[in-house]
Each structure stands twice: as C-alpha cells, then as structure tokens.
Amino acid sequence: MVQVTRKDEREANENIIRRFNRKVLQSGVLAEAKASMRFSKPLSKTERRQKAIIRKERKAIKTANARMGIR
C-alpha cells in the first residue's frame, strides 16, 4: 500500500514529513513489515532442547572466564 502525501502551497518540509509519518503509522504498514521480519518457523522439541543446552554451556564458559578475570 502506497502512502501519498502532497505538498500544499507555503507548507514547510517538516510538516509534510510529519504528515507522512503519521499516515504510515496509522495505516499499520510499518508494524506488519516489522512483524514479518521477526517471524521464525516453530522449532521442534529436540531443536529447542539442543539450543538450550548450547546456551547453558556458553553461559557456564562465560561465567567461568569472568571469575578467572578473562574477557
């Protein structure tokens, strides 16, 4: 969906940009685009478990390194 904003006579550019931004926000185009960017396919149980194991291992390594003073 294309948002059209025409310039009136003696209207400042900032006002045009403000009107355009308001139209885009009210139409919901931007929200739909952001939602589709974040969508990911659902993972199976085994994949979720494997990723959780990897996260726990990385966190353990990070905390161990922090205790030893290594970055």
PDB file of N, H, CA, C and O in Angstrom:
ATOM      1  N   MET A   1       0.841  -1.167   0.000  1.00  0.00           N
ATOM      2  CA  MET A   1       0.000   0.000   0.000  1.00  0.00           C
ATOM      3  C   MET A   1       0.894   1.240   0.000  1.00  0.00           C
ATOM      4  O   MET A   1       1.768   1.384   0.855  1.00  0.00           O
ATOM      5  N   VAL A   2       0.673   2.117  -0.949  1.00  0.00           N
ATOM      6  H   VAL A   2      -0.037   2.000  -1.644  1.00  0.00           H
ATOM      7  CA  VAL A   2       1.482   3.319  -1.098  1.00  0.00           C
ATOM      8  C   VAL A   2       0.783   4.487  -0.411  1.00  0.00           C
ATOM      9  O   VAL A   2      -0.406   4.730  -0.620  1.00  0.00           O
ATOM     10  N   GLN A   3       1.539   5.196   0.406  1.00  0.00           N
ATOM     11  H   GLN A   3       2.504   4.998   0.576  1.00  0.00           H
ATOM     12  CA  GLN A   3       1.016   6.383   1.082  1.00  0.00           C
ATOM     13  C   GLN A   3       1.399   7.608   0.255  1.00  0.00           C
ATOM     14  O   GLN A   3       2.578   7.836  -0.016  1.00  0.00           O
ATOM     15  N   VAL A   4       0.398   8.398  -0.145  1.00  0.00           N
ATOM     16  H   VAL A   4      -0.560   8.213   0.075  1.00  0.00           H
ATOM     17  CA  VAL A   4       0.639   9.593  -0.946  1.00  0.00           C
ATOM     18  C   VAL A   4       0.411  10.818  -0.077  1.00  0.00           C
ATOM     19  O   VAL A   4      -0.632  10.962   0.562  1.00  0.00           O
ATOM     20  N   THR A   5       1.407  11.700  -0.064  1.00  0.00           N
ATOM     21  H   THR A   5       2.254  11.583  -0.582  1.00  0.00           H
ATOM     22  CA  THR A   5       1.294  12.957   0.668  1.00  0.00           C
ATOM     23  C   THR A   5       1.683  14.072  -0.287  1.00  0.00           C
ATOM     24  O   THR A   5       2.822  14.135  -0.750  1.00  0.00           O
ATOM     25  N   ARG A   6       0.737  14.947  -0.577  1.00  0.00           N
ATOM     26  H   ARG A   6      -0.188  14.896  -0.200  1.00  0.00           H
ATOM     27  CA  ARG A   6       1.004  16.049  -1.497  1.00  0.00           C
ATOM     28  C   ARG A   6       1.316  17.325  -0.705  1.00  0.00           C
ATOM     29  O   ARG A   6       0.795  17.555   0.387  1.00  0.00           O
ATOM     30  N   LYS A   7       2.183  18.136  -1.302  1.00  0.00           N
ATOM     31  H   LYS A   7       2.606  17.950  -2.189  1.00  0.00           H
ATOM     32  CA  LYS A   7       2.582  19.376  -0.637  1.00  0.00           C
ATOM     33  C   LYS A   7       1.582  20.491  -0.953  1.00  0.00           C
ATOM     34  O   LYS A   7       1.241  20.740  -2.109  1.00  0.00           O
ATOM     35  N   ASP A   8       1.129  21.147   0.107  1.00  0.00           N
ATOM     36  H   ASP A   8       1.406  20.945   1.046  1.00  0.00           H
ATOM     37  CA  ASP A   8       0.259  22.312  -0.077  1.00  0.00           C
ATOM     38  C   ASP A   8       1.134  23.539  -0.328  1.00  0.00           C
ATOM     39  O   ASP A   8       2.343  23.515  -0.097  1.00  0.00           O
ATOM     40  N   GLU A   9       0.509  24.596  -0.797  1.00  0.00           N
ATOM     41  H   GLU A   9      -0.473  24.616  -0.984  1.00  0.00           H
ATOM     42  CA  GLU A   9       1.267  25.828  -1.017  1.00  0.00           C
ATOM     43  C   GLU A   9       1.756  26.384   0.323  1.00  0.00           C
ATOM     44  O   GLU A   9       1.032  26.343   1.318  1.00  0.00           O
ATOM     45  N   ARG A  10       2.950  26.890   0.345  1.00  0.00           N
ATOM     46  H   ARG A  10       3.539  26.924  -0.463  1.00  0.00           H
ATOM     47  CA  ARG A  10       3.570  27.511   1.522  1.00  0.00           C
ATOM     48  C   ARG A  10       3.609  26.574   2.727  1.00  0.00           C
ATOM     49  O   ARG A  10       3.459  27.022   3.864  1.00  0.00           O
ATOM     50  N   GLU A  11       3.809  25.291   2.491  1.00  0.00           N
ATOM     51  H   GLU A  11       3.932  24.927   1.568  1.00  0.00           H
ATOM     52  CA  GLU A  11       3.905  24.328   3.599  1.00  0.00           C
ATOM     53  C   GLU A  11       5.365  23.914   3.781  1.00  0.00           C
ATOM     54  O   GLU A  11       6.064  23.649   2.804  1.00  0.00           O
ATOM     55  N   ALA A  12       5.809  23.862   4.995  1.00  0.00           N
ATOM     56  H   ALA A  12       5.240  24.078   5.789  1.00  0.00           H
ATOM     57  CA  ALA A  12       7.201  23.517   5.292  1.00  0.00           C
ATOM     58  C   ALA A  12       7.434  22.016   5.073  1.00  0.00           C
ATOM     59  O   ALA A  12       6.518  21.203   5.199  1.00  0.00           O
ATOM     60  N   ASN A  13       8.666  21.679   4.747  1.00  0.00           N
ATOM     61  H   ASN A  13       9.411  22.339   4.645  1.00  0.00           H
ATOM     62  CA  ASN A  13       9.014  20.276   4.504  1.00  0.00           C
ATOM     63  C   ASN A  13       8.833  19.424   5.752  1.00  0.00           C
ATOM     64  O   ASN A  13       8.445  18.259   5.655  1.00  0.00           O
ATOM     65  N   GLU A  14       9.109  19.994   6.930  1.00  0.00           N
ATOM     66  H   GLU A  14       9.424  20.940   7.009  1.00  0.00           H
ATOM     67  CA  GLU A  14       8.958  19.247   8.179  1.00  0.00           C
ATOM     68  C   GLU A  14       7.506  18.819   8.387  1.00  0.00           C
ATOM     69  O   GLU A  14       7.237  17.720   8.871  1.00  0.00           O
ATOM     70  N   ASN A  15       6.572  19.702   8.015  1.00  0.00           N
ATOM     71  H   ASN A  15       6.791  20.595   7.622  1.00  0.00           H
ATOM     72  CA  ASN A  15       5.155  19.374   8.155  1.00  0.00           C
ATOM     73  C   ASN A  15       4.754  18.235   7.225  1.00  0.00           C
ATOM     74  O   ASN A  15       3.965  17.367   7.599  1.00  0.00           O
ATOM     75  N   ILE A  16       5.299  18.245   6.022  1.00  0.00           N
ATOM     76  H   ILE A  16       5.940  18.950   5.718  1.00  0.00           H
ATOM     77  CA  ILE A  16       4.999  17.163   5.077  1.00  0.00           C
ATOM     78  C   ILE A  16       5.511  15.837   5.615  1.00  0.00           C
ATOM     79  O   ILE A  16       4.808  14.827   5.566  1.00  0.00           O
ATOM     80  N   ILE A  17       6.725  15.839   6.126  1.00  0.00           N
ATOM     81  H   ILE A  17       7.296  16.659   6.166  1.00  0.00           H
ATOM     82  CA  ILE A  17       7.313  14.613   6.680  1.00  0.00           C
ATOM     83  C   ILE A  17       6.502  14.132   7.873  1.00  0.00           C
ATOM     84  O   ILE A  17       6.257  12.934   8.016  1.00  0.00           O
ATOM     85  N   ARG A  18       6.085  15.056   8.729  1.00  0.00           N
ATOM     86  H   ARG A  18       6.284  16.029   8.613  1.00  0.00           H
ATOM     87  CA  ARG A  18       5.285  14.699   9.899  1.00  0.00           C
ATOM     88  C   ARG A  18       3.958  14.077   9.477  1.00  0.00           C
ATOM     89  O   ARG A  18       3.541  13.067  10.044  1.00  0.00           O
ATOM     90  N   ARG A  19       3.283  14.678   8.474  1.00  0.00           N
ATOM     91  H   ARG A  19       3.622  15.499   8.013  1.00  0.00           H
ATOM     92  CA  ARG A  19       2.012  14.120   7.992  1.00  0.00           C
ATOM     93  C   ARG A  19       2.209  12.738   7.389  1.00  0.00           C
ATOM     94  O   ARG A  19       1.407  11.832   7.613  1.00  0.00           O
ATOM     95  N   PHE A  20       3.289  12.582   6.617  1.00  0.00           N
ATOM     96  H   PHE A  20       3.941  13.319   6.435  1.00  0.00           H
ATOM     97  CA  PHE A  20       3.569  11.283   6.003  1.00  0.00           C
ATOM     98  C   PHE A  20       3.815  10.219   7.073  1.00  0.00           C
ATOM     99  O   PHE A  20       3.270   9.118   6.995  1.00  0.00           O
ATOM    100  N   ASN A  21       4.631  10.547   8.064  1.00  0.00           N
ATOM    101  H   ASN A  21       5.074  11.441   8.128  1.00  0.00           H
ATOM    102  CA  ASN A  21       4.915   9.590   9.137  1.00  0.00           C
ATOM    103  C   ASN A  21       3.642   9.199   9.876  1.00  0.00           C
ATOM    104  O   ASN A  21       3.456   8.028  10.209  1.00  0.00           O
ATOM    105  N   ARG A  22       2.771  10.158  10.136  1.00  0.00           N
ATOM    106  H   ARG A  22       2.923  11.109   9.866  1.00  0.00           H
ATOM    107  CA  ARG A  22       1.514   9.877  10.824  1.00  0.00           C
ATOM    108  C   ARG A  22       0.644   8.937   9.991  1.00  0.00           C
ATOM    109  O   ARG A  22       0.043   8.011  10.535  1.00  0.00           O
ATOM    110  N   LYS A  23       0.570   9.165   8.671  1.00  0.00           N
ATOM    111  H   LYS A  23       1.058   9.917   8.229  1.00  0.00           H
ATOM    112  CA  LYS A  23      -0.216   8.301   7.795  1.00  0.00           C
ATOM    113  C   LYS A  23       0.331   6.873   7.791  1.00  0.00           C
ATOM    114  O   LYS A  23      -0.430   5.906   7.833  1.00  0.00           O
ATOM    115  N   VAL A  24       1.651   6.755   7.739  1.00  0.00           N
ATOM    116  H   VAL A  24       2.269   7.540   7.705  1.00  0.00           H
ATOM    117  CA  VAL A  24       2.268   5.426   7.715  1.00  0.00           C
ATOM    118  C   VAL A  24       1.986   4.693   9.026  1.00  0.00           C
ATOM    119  O   VAL A  24       1.656   3.507   9.012  1.00  0.00           O
ATOM    120  N   LEU A  25       2.113   5.386  10.154  1.00  0.00           N
ATOM    121  H   LEU A  25       2.381   6.350  10.166  1.00  0.00           H
ATOM    122  CA  LEU A  25       1.849   4.753  11.443  1.00  0.00           C
ATOM    123  C   LEU A  25       0.389   4.336  11.576  1.00  0.00           C
ATOM    124  O   LEU A  25       0.099   3.252  12.081  1.00  0.00           O
ATOM    125  N   GLN A  26      -0.518   5.175  11.132  1.00  0.00           N
ATOM    126  H   GLN A  26      -0.282   6.055  10.721  1.00  0.00           H
ATOM    127  CA  GLN A  26      -1.943   4.867  11.247  1.00  0.00           C
ATOM    128  C   GLN A  26      -2.364   3.729  10.327  1.00  0.00           C
ATOM    129  O   GLN A  26      -3.284   2.979  10.655  1.00  0.00           O
ATOM    130  N   SER A  27      -1.705   3.589   9.180  1.00  0.00           N
ATOM    131  H   SER A  27      -0.957   4.198   8.913  1.00  0.00           H
ATOM    132  CA  SER A  27      -2.073   2.530   8.241  1.00  0.00           C
ATOM    133  C   SER A  27      -1.612   1.155   8.721  1.00  0.00           C
ATOM    134  O   SER A  27      -2.206   0.147   8.338  1.00  0.00           O
ATOM    135  N   GLY A  28      -0.568   1.090   9.549  1.00  0.00           N
ATOM    136  H   GLY A  28      -0.086   1.909   9.860  1.00  0.00           H
ATOM    137  CA  GLY A  28      -0.087  -0.188  10.076  1.00  0.00           C
ATOM    138  C   GLY A  28       0.869  -0.916   9.158  1.00  0.00           C
ATOM    139  O   GLY A  28       1.206  -2.071   9.421  1.00  0.00           O
ATOM    140  N   VAL A  29       1.313  -0.287   8.101  1.00  0.00           N
ATOM    141  H   VAL A  29       1.040   0.650   7.887  1.00  0.00           H
ATOM    142  CA  VAL A  29       2.226  -0.925   7.150  1.00  0.00           C
ATOM    143  C   VAL A  29       3.557  -1.243   7.820  1.00  0.00           C
ATOM    144  O   VAL A  29       4.112  -2.326   7.640  1.00  0.00           O
ATOM    145  N   LEU A  30       4.052  -0.303   8.579  1.00  0.00           N
ATOM    146  H   LEU A  30       3.601   0.577   8.725  1.00  0.00           H
ATOM    147  CA  LEU A  30       5.343  -0.481   9.233  1.00  0.00           C
ATOM    148  C   LEU A  30       5.293  -1.602  10.265  1.00  0.00           C
ATOM    149  O   LEU A  30       6.233  -2.391  10.363  1.00  0.00           O
ATOM    150  N   ALA A  31       4.212  -1.685  11.033  1.00  0.00           N
ATOM    151  H   ALA A  31       3.448  -1.044  10.954  1.00  0.00           H
ATOM    152  CA  ALA A  31       4.071  -2.739  12.039  1.00  0.00           C
ATOM    153  C   ALA A  31       4.027  -4.117  11.385  1.00  0.00           C
ATOM    154  O   ALA A  31       4.616  -5.066  11.902  1.00  0.00           O
ATOM    155  N   GLU A  32       3.333  -4.233  10.251  1.00  0.00           N
ATOM    156  H   GLU A  32       2.854  -3.462   9.831  1.00  0.00           H
ATOM    157  CA  GLU A  32       3.281  -5.513   9.542  1.00  0.00           C
ATOM    158  C   GLU A  32       4.656  -5.916   9.030  1.00  0.00           C
ATOM    159  O   GLU A  32       5.033  -7.085   9.112  1.00  0.00           O
ATOM    160  N   ALA A  33       5.404  -4.957   8.506  1.00  0.00           N
ATOM    161  H   ALA A  33       5.098  -4.007   8.440  1.00  0.00           H
ATOM    162  CA  ALA A  33       6.730  -5.247   7.978  1.00  0.00           C
ATOM    163  C   ALA A  33       7.661  -5.723   9.095  1.00  0.00           C
ATOM    164  O   ALA A  33       8.409  -6.683   8.911  1.00  0.00           O
ATOM    165  N   LYS A  34       7.618  -5.059  10.251  1.00  0.00           N
ATOM    166  H   LYS A  34       7.010  -4.279  10.402  1.00  0.00           H
ATOM    167  CA  LYS A  34       8.468  -5.461  11.373  1.00  0.00           C
ATOM    168  C   LYS A  34       8.071  -6.832  11.896  1.00  0.00           C
ATOM    169  O   LYS A  34       8.937  -7.632  12.251  1.00  0.00           O
ATOM    170  N   ALA A  35       6.780  -7.113  11.949  1.00  0.00           N
ATOM    171  H   ALA A  35       6.077  -6.463  11.660  1.00  0.00           H
ATOM    172  CA  ALA A  35       6.315  -8.414  12.427  1.00  0.00           C
ATOM    173  C   ALA A  35       6.772  -9.533  11.500  1.00  0.00           C
ATOM    174  O   ALA A  35       7.151 -10.608  11.965  1.00  0.00           O
ATOM    175  N   SER A  36       6.739  -9.291  10.199  1.00  0.00           N
ATOM    176  H   SER A  36       6.431  -8.418   9.821  1.00  0.00           H
ATOM    177  CA  SER A  36       7.157 -10.333   9.262  1.00  0.00           C
ATOM    178  C   SER A  36       8.667 -10.541   9.314  1.00  0.00           C
ATOM    179  O   SER A  36       9.142 -11.632   9.003  1.00  0.00           O
ATOM    180  N   MET A  37       9.428  -9.524   9.698  1.00  0.00           N
ATOM    181  H   MET A  37       9.041  -8.637   9.951  1.00  0.00           H
ATOM    182  CA  MET A  37      10.879  -9.673   9.813  1.00  0.00           C
ATOM    183  C   MET A  37      11.235 -10.557  11.003  1.00  0.00           C
ATOM    184  O   MET A  37      12.207 -11.311  10.942  1.00  0.00           O
ATOM    185  N   ARG A  38      10.462 -10.476  12.084  1.00  0.00           N
ATOM    186  H   ARG A  38       9.673  -9.864  12.134  1.00  0.00           H
ATOM    187  CA  ARG A  38      10.778 -11.225  13.294  1.00  0.00           C
ATOM    188  C   ARG A  38      10.212 -12.637  13.289  1.00  0.00           C
ATOM    189  O   ARG A  38      10.572 -13.438  14.152  1.00  0.00           O
ATOM    190  N   PHE A  39       9.347 -12.965  12.352  1.00  0.00           N
ATOM    191  H   PHE A  39       9.054 -12.314  11.651  1.00  0.00           H
ATOM    192  CA  PHE A  39       8.713 -14.277  12.343  1.00  0.00           C
ATOM    193  C   PHE A  39       9.741 -15.358  12.051  1.00  0.00           C
ATOM    194  O   PHE A  39      10.573 -15.211  11.156  1.00  0.00           O
ATOM    195  N   SER A  40       9.678 -16.431  12.803  1.00  0.00           N
ATOM    196  H   SER A  40       9.002 -16.550  13.530  1.00  0.00           H
ATOM    197  CA  SER A  40      10.520 -17.591  12.516  1.00  0.00           C
ATOM    198  C   SER A  40       9.681 -18.848  12.666  1.00  0.00           C
ATOM    199  O   SER A  40       8.710 -18.878  13.422  1.00  0.00           O
ATOM    200  N   LYS A  41      10.062 -19.863  11.949  1.00  0.00           N
ATOM    201  H   LYS A  41      10.851 -19.839  11.334  1.00  0.00           H
ATOM    202  CA  LYS A  41       9.304 -21.103  11.985  1.00  0.00           C
ATOM    203  C   LYS A  41       9.403 -21.728  13.364  1.00  0.00           C
ATOM    204  O   LYS A  41      10.438 -21.607  14.018  1.00  0.00           O
ATOM    205  N   PRO A  42       8.356 -22.390  13.819  1.00  0.00           N
ATOM    206  CA  PRO A  42       8.408 -23.044  15.127  1.00  0.00           C
ATOM    207  C   PRO A  42       9.409 -24.198  15.118  1.00  0.00           C
ATOM    208  O   PRO A  42       9.518 -24.938  14.140  1.00  0.00           O
ATOM    209  N   LEU A  43      10.139 -24.336  16.233  1.00  0.00           N
ATOM    210  H   LEU A  43      10.050 -23.736  17.028  1.00  0.00           H
ATOM    211  CA  LEU A  43      11.149 -25.380  16.348  1.00  0.00           C
ATOM    212  C   LEU A  43      10.551 -26.627  16.988  1.00  0.00           C
ATOM    213  O   LEU A  43       9.580 -26.560  17.742  1.00  0.00           O
ATOM    214  N   SER A  44      11.152 -27.755  16.671  1.00  0.00           N
ATOM    215  H   SER A  44      11.941 -27.810  16.058  1.00  0.00           H
ATOM    216  CA  SER A  44      10.708 -28.988  17.303  1.00  0.00           C
ATOM    217  C   SER A  44      11.272 -29.048  18.724  1.00  0.00           C
ATOM    218  O   SER A  44      12.134 -28.249  19.092  1.00  0.00           O
ATOM    219  N   LYS A  45      10.780 -29.998  19.512  1.00  0.00           N
ATOM    220  H   LYS A  45      10.080 -30.646  19.213  1.00  0.00           H
ATOM    221  CA  LYS A  45      11.226 -30.129  20.896  1.00  0.00           C
ATOM    222  C   LYS A  45      12.720 -30.402  20.972  1.00  0.00           C
ATOM    223  O   LYS A  45      13.419 -29.822  21.803  1.00  0.00           O
ATOM    224  N   THR A  46      13.209 -31.283  20.110  1.00  0.00           N
ATOM    225  H   THR A  46      12.641 -31.754  19.436  1.00  0.00           H
ATOM    226  CA  THR A  46      14.630 -31.651  20.167  1.00  0.00           C
ATOM    227  C   THR A  46      15.512 -30.458  19.809  1.00  0.00           C
ATOM    228  O   THR A  46      16.559 -30.250  20.423  1.00  0.00           O
ATOM    229  N   GLU A  47      15.091 -29.677  18.819  1.00  0.00           N
ATOM    230  H   GLU A  47      14.240 -29.846  18.320  1.00  0.00           H
ATOM    231  CA  GLU A  47      15.876 -28.497  18.442  1.00  0.00           C
ATOM    232  C   GLU A  47      15.907 -27.484  19.578  1.00  0.00           C
ATOM    233  O   GLU A  47      16.952 -26.899  19.863  1.00  0.00           O
ATOM    234  N   ARG A  48      14.762 -27.274  20.228  1.00  0.00           N
ATOM    235  H   ARG A  48      13.913 -27.749  19.997  1.00  0.00           H
ATOM    236  CA  ARG A  48      14.728 -26.348  21.359  1.00  0.00           C
ATOM    237  C   ARG A  48      15.630 -26.819  22.484  1.00  0.00           C
ATOM    238  O   ARG A  48      16.341 -26.015  23.087  1.00  0.00           O
ATOM    239  N   ARG A  49      15.609 -28.117  22.772  1.00  0.00           N
ATOM    240  H   ARG A  49      15.032 -28.769  22.281  1.00  0.00           H
ATOM    241  CA  ARG A  49      16.461 -28.663  23.831  1.00  0.00           C
ATOM    242  C   ARG A  49      17.934 -28.497  23.489  1.00  0.00           C
ATOM    243  O   ARG A  49      18.729 -28.100  24.341  1.00  0.00           O
ATOM    244  N   GLN A  50      18.304 -28.798  22.247  1.00  0.00           N
ATOM    245  H   GLN A  50      17.658 -29.120  21.555  1.00  0.00           H
ATOM    246  CA  GLN A  50      19.702 -28.659  21.840  1.00  0.00           C
ATOM    247  C   GLN A  50      20.170 -27.212  21.954  1.00  0.00           C
ATOM    248  O   GLN A  50      21.280 -26.955  22.420  1.00  0.00           O
ATOM    249  N   LYS A  51      19.333 -26.266  21.532  1.00  0.00           N
ATOM    250  H   LYS A  51      18.431 -26.475  21.153  1.00  0.00           H
ATOM    251  CA  LYS A  51      19.713 -24.860  21.644  1.00  0.00           C
ATOM    252  C   LYS A  51      19.826 -24.426  23.100  1.00  0.00           C
ATOM    253  O   LYS A  51      20.700 -23.630  23.444  1.00  0.00           O
ATOM    254  N   ALA A  52      18.944 -24.947  23.961  1.00  0.00           N
ATOM    255  H   ALA A  52      18.234 -25.593  23.681  1.00  0.00           H
ATOM    256  CA  ALA A  52      19.011 -24.620  25.387  1.00  0.00           C
ATOM    257  C   ALA A  52      20.306 -25.157  25.989  1.00  0.00           C
ATOM    258  O   ALA A  52      20.937 -24.478  26.800  1.00  0.00           O
ATOM    259  N   ILE A  53      20.706 -26.360  25.606  1.00  0.00           N
ATOM    260  H   ILE A  53      20.194 -26.911  24.948  1.00  0.00           H
ATOM    261  CA  ILE A  53      21.957 -26.945  26.102  1.00  0.00           C
ATOM    262  C   ILE A  53      23.140 -26.083  25.681  1.00  0.00           C
ATOM    263  O   ILE A  53      24.027 -25.800  26.487  1.00  0.00           O
ATOM    264  N   ILE A  54      23.153 -25.670  24.427  1.00  0.00           N
ATOM    265  H   ILE A  54      22.433 -25.899  23.772  1.00  0.00           H
ATOM    266  CA  ILE A  54      24.247 -24.830  23.922  1.00  0.00           C
ATOM    267  C   ILE A  54      24.292 -23.507  24.685  1.00  0.00           C
ATOM    268  O   ILE A  54      25.372 -23.037  25.043  1.00  0.00           O
ATOM    269  N   ARG A  55      23.112 -22.893  24.940  1.00  0.00           N
ATOM    270  H   ARG A  55      22.235 -23.275  24.649  1.00  0.00           H
ATOM    271  CA  ARG A  55      23.075 -21.631  25.691  1.00  0.00           C
ATOM    272  C   ARG A  55      23.626 -21.808  27.096  1.00  0.00           C
ATOM    273  O   ARG A  55      24.379 -20.963  27.578  1.00  0.00           O
ATOM    274  N   LYS A  56      23.255 -22.904  27.760  1.00  0.00           N
ATOM    275  H   LYS A  56      22.642 -23.591  27.368  1.00  0.00           H
ATOM    276  CA  LYS A  56      23.751 -23.158  29.113  1.00  0.00           C
ATOM    277  C   LYS A  56      25.267 -23.347  29.121  1.00  0.00           C
ATOM    278  O   LYS A  56      25.956 -22.845  30.009  1.00  0.00           O
ATOM    279  N   GLU A  57      25.783 -24.077  28.124  1.00  0.00           N
ATOM    280  H   GLU A  57      25.223 -24.485  27.403  1.00  0.00           H
ATOM    281  CA  GLU A  57      27.232 -24.288  28.052  1.00  0.00           C
ATOM    282  C   GLU A  57      27.966 -22.970  27.838  1.00  0.00           C
ATOM    283  O   GLU A  57      28.971 -22.700  28.496  1.00  0.00           O
ATOM    284  N   ARG A  58      27.466 -22.152  26.919  1.00  0.00           N
ATOM    285  H   ARG A  58      26.649 -22.371  26.384  1.00  0.00           H
ATOM    286  CA  ARG A  58      28.110 -20.857  26.660  1.00  0.00           C
ATOM    287  C   ARG A  58      28.068 -19.957  27.887  1.00  0.00           C
ATOM    288  O   ARG A  58      29.038 -19.262  28.185  1.00  0.00           O
ATOM    289  N   LYS A  59      26.939 -19.970  28.601  1.00  0.00           N
ATOM    290  H   LYS A  59      26.150 -20.535  28.359  1.00  0.00           H
ATOM    291  CA  LYS A  59      26.817 -19.150  29.798  1.00  0.00           C
ATOM    292  C   LYS A  59      27.784 -19.631  30.871  1.00  0.00           C
ATOM    293  O   LYS A  59      28.393 -18.816  31.563  1.00  0.00           O
ATOM    294  N   ALA A  60      27.935 -20.959  31.020  1.00  0.00           N
ATOM    295  H   ALA A  60      27.441 -21.621  30.457  1.00  0.00           H
ATOM    296  CA  ALA A  60      28.863 -21.507  32.009  1.00  0.00           C
ATOM    297  C   ALA A  60      30.295 -21.114  31.683  1.00  0.00           C
ATOM    298  O   ALA A  60      31.064 -20.755  32.574  1.00  0.00           O
ATOM    299  N   ILE A  61      30.653 -21.181  30.408  1.00  0.00           N
ATOM    300  H   ILE A  61      30.029 -21.473  29.683  1.00  0.00           H
ATOM    301  CA  ILE A  61      32.008 -20.793  29.985  1.00  0.00           C
ATOM    302  C   ILE A  61      32.231 -19.306  30.248  1.00  0.00           C
ATOM    303  O   ILE A  61      33.300 -18.905  30.709  1.00  0.00           O
ATOM    304  N   LYS A  62      31.230 -18.497  29.954  1.00  0.00           N
ATOM    305  H   LYS A  62      30.361 -18.823  29.579  1.00  0.00           H
ATOM    306  CA  LYS A  62      31.352 -17.050  30.154  1.00  0.00           C
ATOM    307  C   LYS A  62      31.519 -16.702  31.628  1.00  0.00           C
ATOM    308  O   LYS A  62      32.356 -15.870  31.978  1.00  0.00           O
ATOM    309  N   THR A  63      30.725 -17.335  32.494  1.00  0.00           N
ATOM    310  H   THR A  63      30.046 -18.010  32.209  1.00  0.00           H
ATOM    311  CA  THR A  63      30.861 -17.038  33.920  1.00  0.00           C
ATOM    312  C   THR A  63      32.183 -17.560  34.484  1.00  0.00           C
ATOM    313  O   THR A  63      32.778 -16.925  35.355  1.00  0.00           O
ATOM    314  N   ALA A  64      32.643 -18.705  33.995  1.00  0.00           N
ATOM    315  H   ALA A  64      32.160 -19.221  33.288  1.00  0.00           H
ATOM    316  CA  ALA A  64      33.938 -19.239  34.441  1.00  0.00           C
ATOM    317  C   ALA A  64      35.061 -18.299  34.038  1.00  0.00           C
ATOM    318  O   ALA A  64      35.970 -18.041  34.828  1.00  0.00           O
ATOM    319  N   ASN A  65      35.007 -17.788  32.826  1.00  0.00           N
ATOM    320  H   ASN A  65      34.268 -17.997  32.184  1.00  0.00           H
ATOM    321  CA  ASN A  65      36.026 -16.848  32.362  1.00  0.00           C
ATOM    322  C   ASN A  65      35.961 -15.544  33.155  1.00  0.00           C
ATOM    323  O   ASN A  65      36.997 -14.944  33.442  1.00  0.00           O
ATOM    324  N   ALA A  66      34.766 -15.103  33.508  1.00  0.00           N
ATOM    325  H   ALA A  66      33.925 -15.590  33.275  1.00  0.00           H
ATOM    326  CA  ALA A  66      34.627 -13.878  34.280  1.00  0.00           C
ATOM    327  C   ALA A  66      35.228 -14.042  35.670  1.00  0.00           C
ATOM    328  O   ALA A  66      35.834 -13.113  36.204  1.00  0.00           O
ATOM    329  N   ARG A  67      35.061 -15.226  36.254  1.00  0.00           N
ATOM    330  H   ARG A  67      34.570 -15.981  35.820  1.00  0.00           H
ATOM    331  CA  ARG A  67      35.646 -15.495  37.585  1.00  0.00           C
ATOM    332  C   ARG A  67      37.169 -15.513  37.536  1.00  0.00           C
ATOM    333  O   ARG A  67      37.844 -15.134  38.493  1.00  0.00           O
ATOM    334  N   MET A  68      37.693 -15.962  36.402  1.00  0.00           N
ATOM    335  H   MET A  68      37.145 -16.270  35.624  1.00  0.00           H
ATOM    336  CA  MET A  68      39.155 -16.021  36.273  1.00  0.00           C
ATOM    337  C   MET A  68      39.733 -14.689  35.822  1.00  0.00           C
ATOM    338  O   MET A  68      40.952 -14.519  35.818  1.00  0.00           O
ATOM    339  N   GLY A  69      38.883 -13.745  35.443  1.00  0.00           N
ATOM    340  H   GLY A  69      37.893 -13.884  35.446  1.00  0.00           H
ATOM    341  CA  GLY A  69      39.344 -12.439  35.010  1.00  0.00           C
ATOM    342  C   GLY A  69      39.650 -12.366  33.530  1.00  0.00           C
ATOM    343  O   GLY A  69      40.307 -11.430  33.074  1.00  0.00           O
ATOM    344  N   ILE A  70      39.180 -13.346  32.775  1.00  0.00           N
ATOM    345  H   ILE A  70      38.647 -14.106  33.145  1.00  0.00           H
ATOM    346  CA  ILE A  70      39.395 -13.381  31.324  1.00  0.00           C
ATOM    347  C   ILE A  70      38.143 -12.816  30.661  1.00  0.00           C
ATOM    348  O   ILE A  70      37.018 -13.102  31.073  1.00  0.00           O
ATOM    349  N   ARG A  71      38.359 -12.028  29.650  1.00  0.00           N
ATOM    350  H   ARG A  71      39.273 -11.796  29.315  1.00  0.00           H
ATOM    351  CA  ARG A  71      37.192 -11.471  28.940  1.00  0.00           C
ATOM    352  C   ARG A  71      36.748 -12.344  27.884  1.00  0.00           C
ATOM    353  O   ARG A  71      35.782 -12.032  27.189  1.00  0.00           O
TER     354      ARG A  71
END
